Amino acid sequence: MPTATTTKSAMAGTKRKSAPVKDSNVKENKKPKFDSGKKSASKTKTKTKTKAMPVKKAEELTDEDSDDSDSDGGVPLSESDDVDMGDAEPQKQDEEESDSEDVPKQNDGIHPDRAKAVVTNSQSSKEAHAKQKQLAQERKAAKPLADQLVRTKKIWERLRRKSHVPVEERKQLVTELFEIITGRIKDFVLKHDSVRVVQTAIKYANPEQRLLIAGELAGTYRQLAESRYAKFLIGKLLVQGDDKIRDIIVPEFFGNVRRLIKHPEASWILDDVYRGVASRQQKAQILREWYGAEFALFEKDKYEKISGDLANILAENPGKRAPIMRSLQELINHLIQKKMTGFTLLHDAMLQYFLNVKPGTEEITDYLELIKGDEEGDLLKNLAFTRSGSRVVCLALAYGTAKDRKQILKTYKDTLQMMATDPNGHIVILTAYEVIDDTVLTSKSIFPELLTKDAEKQVENIVLAANDINSRTTLLYLFQGRSKALFPANLAADIEILEEVDIIRSTTSKKDPEIRRSELAKALSPFLLKAIEVAAGDLVASSFGCQFVTEVLFGADGEKSASLKAIAETAAGDPTYVHPAAEGTEDAQPPSHIAATPWGGKMLKALIAGGRYDIKTKTVVPVEPPLNFADILYPNIEDHIINWATGSSSFVALALTEATNFSKEDELIRILKENKKKLQKAAKEETHEQKSRREAAVAEKDVVKGKGKKQKAVKVIEVGNKGSALLLEKL
């Protein structure tokens, strides 16, 4: 059997580019070290008494030289030490003999064809690659469905360029594609290249074809979910919202939820299915499997309604509480430790656990430590952006100690601005307002991050926040509280969470809620008043902006004169002015004056009144100190006061006549008396708003009549400017 040296030297003779030689005097046949201890053939070669051949210089080597098997510095092996190196013919003969002897035998573990190629290979790199490619194609052609796969790939390459394919050609290609894959879809979906073909077929399929594909794949969806590529196929099938397809796919996950949620590929598709398409009963079944193996093994009848609420399950089986809670906690802990914290399914399970722990026990202490234990903070950040997760964080803040709350708040340092605009994240900020007793810590931790530390961008961010339905709650909550105006029906869940926090807070917080609120409002006020002063025009341009201005000026603590003056200046000018038509159009632009907007007039009226209207007492409760906005506003509108009194914001003029501290009330009454005829005309004529509502009602009535449906009773709309009519009564 040839020695290790013999095999290595033979390999050295294979074709490759020569490495450049640094010095022509450096020997190329350095002595190698081998573990076998046998005498190497290269060492025998160096003992020859003949004169060594000169070494070529590096710059003289070319690609043609590299074709020689010995041009890379390899030394030909020979059994004879008596070779005359100076004689060319004996040298050539010895090399040929050496080559024949250096061919590795099959006993060396090398295939004979490969062994021959090692020594005699004279192919170029390009030829070798071409031969490898040919062999690869031959192997692919020998596989099942090779021809069909090639054709489907060509169809896919054409179909994926949607804008470049005519409609008729696309229909033909889709028809051909379905003819090829129908009945063989299972053979296509588990290959990374062919599964794309099936996804394209689903994309252009009609409902019947999609249902056909879903039915053909029945029984394989758990396997597909675990596939790196085929999992996307499940999403393609479910994205259309077909209930029949959903009911084929989702039940195949039952009984395997605990296994799939731990799988690196399947966990994501399982969570997508749970969050996006599963029915309420399917969600309950998936969640129940977190409570233990028995909920996976013993499924309920599919027609029997089941609940995923852990409280209901524990009420039915109080003796099973310990194993159920332990099973749930173990799976939650496993996912947290594996950094798989972004799943909605995990957040729902965490909420179920939190709602069923016993307050004041080690269960809740250990659970809080688990939530805080994520050093990177990914768990808390992910929790804040789901409905169940945000509630978990709110409960953690409510149950936690002062140290726990500080640590949780620190985790959200760079995320608060994003949380404020999120439908779920903003409630975490509101809860922090309610439970953290250290208001200095709260104001320093939240406000600079919420508004940004850059003074130039603070105003811009406040304007954006004031017009965002979620973000504005984080600014106005300290001034407006839990009013219906701030929390409409779509934010009713916020009130429920805050009321839940109130109950817990009574045992974990010490400061009076009203004192806490006033201290936070005082810290936030300077930022908001500055924004109103600088960007009054931007704020009054929207309904939310006007509400923001009103509530801040009523509830803020600090000097408000500059902000009130800025708001008054937005009312200057002719309220009836209409922008001319834009170039190239015939229609005039709508008026942009604050008096032409219903929310603008409402804001000015409230500021003139100087307080909020109390429905119970039917009186205005003035703020302290008084705003005295009437005297600030009147100089800006006195030149057009009749247009105000007869326009859509006539109640602003009426509010001026009712203001208690208005110094120019007599002057206003005199001007109104002088223009009494204009007021009478406005009080009787149909206003622009009334005309628009009447025309809309008539149009709706005609549509209903055309459909043959029962006509609704049309409410009689009063004609005339109500504000002008009330002003006449004042005169």
C-alpha positions, 0 to 999 in steps of 0.5 A: 500500500502506498505511503501517505507521502506518495498519495500527497505527492500525486495530488500535488501533480494535479493542475492548478495555478502556480503560486508566485515564488518570492526568491529563486534561491529558496528551495521548494521541497521543504521537509514535511512532517508526518505522524506516520514516521515513514521516510518520505519519497521527497527526502529520498529525492533530495539525496540524489548525487545529480545536479538539481534542475534550476528553478524558474523565476516567478515572472516567467511562469504563464498559464501554459506552464501551469498545465504541466503537472509539475509546474506547481513545484511538485517533485516527481517521485522515483525509486531510483537514486541513480538518475542523471538529471542532466540527461533529458531523455533519461529524465523524461523516461523516469518521469513517465515511470514515476507517473505510472507508479504514482497513480493511487490504487483503488485500495487507497479509497479513491475511485479508479477514474478519479485516481486517473484524473488526479494525475492525468487531468489536462482539462481547463477550469472552464471545461471542468465546470461545464462537465460538472454542470452537465452531470448535475443536469443529468442527475436532475433529469433522472429524478421523478417529474423532471420534465414537468418541473422544468416546464412549470419553472418556465411558466413561473418565470413568465407569470411572475412578471405580471405587468409584462404578460398579457391577460390572455397569455396569463390565462393560458399559462395558468391553465397549463400550470394547473394541468401539470400540477393537479394530482401531483401537488404533494410532489411539488410543495416540499422542494424550495424551487417547485413550491414557488410554482404552486404559490403562483398557481394559488395566486392566479387561481379561482376559489374552486381551484384554491379549494382543490389545492387545499383539499389535495394537500389535506393531511400534510399541513403540519409537515408543510408548516415545519418546512422552511419554504412550504410554510409560506404556501399555507399563508397563500391559501389562507390570505383569501379568507375562505372559511372552507380552506381555513377549516381544512388547514387549522384543525390539522394543528390541533394536538400538536400546538405545544410541539409546533410553537417550539419549532423554529419554522412552524411557530411563525405560521401557527401564530399567524394562523392564530392571530389572523384567520382562526375562528373563536373556537379554533383559537380557544382550542389552540390556547387550551393545549398550553394548559397541559397534555390532556387538552391536546389528547382529549379533544372536544366534539367539534360542535361543542362550544369550548372556552380558552379562558383559564378561569372557566377551566379552573372553576370547573376543575379546581383540583387541577389548578397546580398541574395546569398552572405549572404546564402553562408556566413551563411553556411560557418560560421555555419560549422566553428563554429561547427569545421567541417572544413576539408571538401573539399566542404567547402573549395571550397565554401570559395574560391567562396566567397573570389573571389566575395567579394569587396576589401576594403569593410567590406565584406573582413574585416569580412571574414578575421576575420572569417578565423582568428577567429578559436582559435585552428587554425584547419581551417587554417591548413585544408585549406592549404592541399586542392587546393581551401583551399590553394588558400584561405590562399594565398588570405588571406595573400595577402589581410591581414594587417601585423598583420593578416599575422603574426597571420596566419604564427604563426598558421602554426608554427608546420605544415610548414614541412608537408606543404612543401611536400604537393602538395597544402601546399607549395604554402602558404609558397611561398606566405608568401615569396612574401607578408610579408615585415618583412623579419626578421619575415619571416626568423625566423618563417619559416626557423627553422620550415622548416629545423628543429631547430636540427642542426644534422637533418637539413642536412638530411632534406635539402637533402630530401627536395631537392629531393622532387618536392614540397618541393624543391620549398620552398628552391630554389624559393628564388634563382631560381624564377619562372623558368620552371625548378623549376615549371614544367607543373604539378605545373603550378597552382602555377605560376597562384596563385603567379601572382594573389598575385602579383596584390593584393600585389601591394596595400597591401605591400610596400617593393620592391619584389627584395629586399625582395627576396634577404634578405630572400635568404641571411638568408637561404644561410648558411643552404643550403651551409652547407648541400652541404658541408656535404652531397655533395655525397648524393645530386649529386646522383640525378637529383634534387640534382644536380639542387639544388647544381647548383642553390644554388651555383649560388644564395647563399650569403656567403662563398662557397669555402668549398661547391665547394671543396666538390662537386669537390671531388665527381668527383674524381676516374676513371669515367669508373669504373663499380661495380662488380656483386653482390653476386649471380647475373651475371650482373654488377652493373651500374656505380655510378660515377658522370661522368656516369650520365647525370645530374652530367656532366651537373652540373659540366659543369654549375659550370665551366662556372660560371653562367646561360645560357641566351637563348636570348643572347646565352651567359653565365651570370657569377655570382658575385663573380666568382666561379673559379670552374675549378681550384678547380675541375681539381686536382680531375680529371686530372689523368683520364682526357682522360676518361672524354674527351672520355666518356659520360661527355666529355662536362666537359673537353670541358668546362675546355678548354673554362673557362676564369679563368682556370690556367691550360688550357695549360697543359690540351691542351697538354694532349689532343693533346698527346691523339688525336687518342683516341679522334678521335676514340671516335668521330666516334664510337657509344657511349653506350647511342647511342647504347641503344637508337638505340636498343630501337627504333628498338624494338619499331619499331618491336612492331608497325610493329607486330600490323599492325599500321602505322610506325612512322618515326625513327629519325636518331641518330648521331653516335660518341661522340659530346664532343670529336669532339668539343675538336678536333676542339679546338686542 
